[in-house]
Amino acid sequence: MKQISTVAKRGNEIFKEPKLTIGLDLRDRISHYCILDEADNVILEHSLPTTSKGSHQVFCRIPRSRIALEREPIPPG
């Protein structure tokens, strides 16, 4: 599996924001996330594998943040 790097383009400076909000849309295989600054400006959007390893690779570098989760509905039956 390809290693995920969320800091490749802009470096670590985006993670020095004092108050970040992360929106995380959980899906079966690939999830998507968006990081907002204090003024609700989007500073990063990307996808990640929906695995504990994928989540760790992305979020271990980000300071404590508010996270809003959304998940794909489970089909009936």
C-alpha positions as CSV (number, residue, x, y, z in Angstrom):
1,M,0.0,0.0,0.0
2,K,1.2,3.5,-0.9
3,Q,2.2,5.6,2.1
4,I,0.1,8.7,2.6
5,S,1.7,12.0,3.1
6,T,-0.5,14.9,3.9
7,V,2.4,17.3,4.3
8,A,4.1,16.8,0.9
9,K,2.8,20.0,-0.7
10,R,2.8,22.6,2.0
11,G,5.0,21.1,4.7
12,N,4.3,21.2,8.4
13,E,3.3,24.8,8.6
14,I,-0.4,24.0,8.1
15,F,-0.4,22.0,11.2
16,K,0.8,24.8,13.4
17,E,-2.7,26.5,13.4
18,P,-3.9,26.9,17.0
19,K,-7.4,25.6,16.4
20,L,-8.1,23.2,13.6
21,T,-11.4,21.5,12.7
22,I,-11.3,18.2,10.7
23,G,-14.3,16.9,8.8
24,L,-14.0,13.2,8.2
25,D,-16.3,11.4,5.8
26,L,-16.0,7.6,6.6
27,R,-16.5,5.2,3.7
28,D,-16.1,1.5,3.3
29,R,-12.6,1.5,1.7
30,I,-11.5,5.1,1.1
31,S,-12.5,8.0,3.4
32,H,-12.1,11.7,2.8
33,Y,-11.1,14.5,5.1
34,C,-10.9,18.3,5.1
35,I,-9.0,20.5,7.5
36,L,-10.2,23.9,8.3
37,D,-8.5,26.8,10.1
38,E,-10.1,29.0,12.8
39,A,-11.8,31.2,10.1
40,D,-13.3,28.1,8.5
41,N,-11.0,28.3,5.5
42,V,-10.1,25.0,3.9
43,I,-6.4,24.4,4.2
44,L,-6.3,20.8,3.1
45,E,-8.6,18.2,1.5
46,H,-7.4,14.6,0.9
47,S,-8.4,11.0,1.1
48,L,-7.1,8.1,3.1
49,P,-7.6,4.3,3.4
50,T,-10.3,3.5,5.9
51,T,-7.9,1.5,8.1
52,S,-6.3,2.2,11.4
53,K,-2.9,2.4,9.7
54,G,-4.3,4.9,7.2
55,S,-5.8,7.0,9.9
56,H,-2.6,6.9,12.0
57,Q,-0.4,7.9,9.1
58,V,-2.6,11.0,8.4
59,F,-3.6,12.2,11.9
60,C,-0.6,11.4,14.1
61,R,1.1,14.6,12.9
62,I,-1.9,16.9,13.6
63,P,-2.3,18.5,17.1
64,R,-5.5,17.9,19.1
65,S,-8.4,19.1,17.0
66,R,-12.1,19.2,16.8
67,I,-13.3,16.4,14.5
68,A,-16.7,16.1,12.8
69,L,-17.5,12.6,11.6
70,E,-19.9,11.5,8.9
71,R,-20.3,7.9,7.8
72,E,-21.9,6.2,4.8
73,P,-25.3,4.8,5.8
74,I,-25.5,1.0,6.2
75,P,-27.9,-0.4,3.6
76,P,-30.9,-2.3,5.0
77,G,-31.0,-6.1,5.0
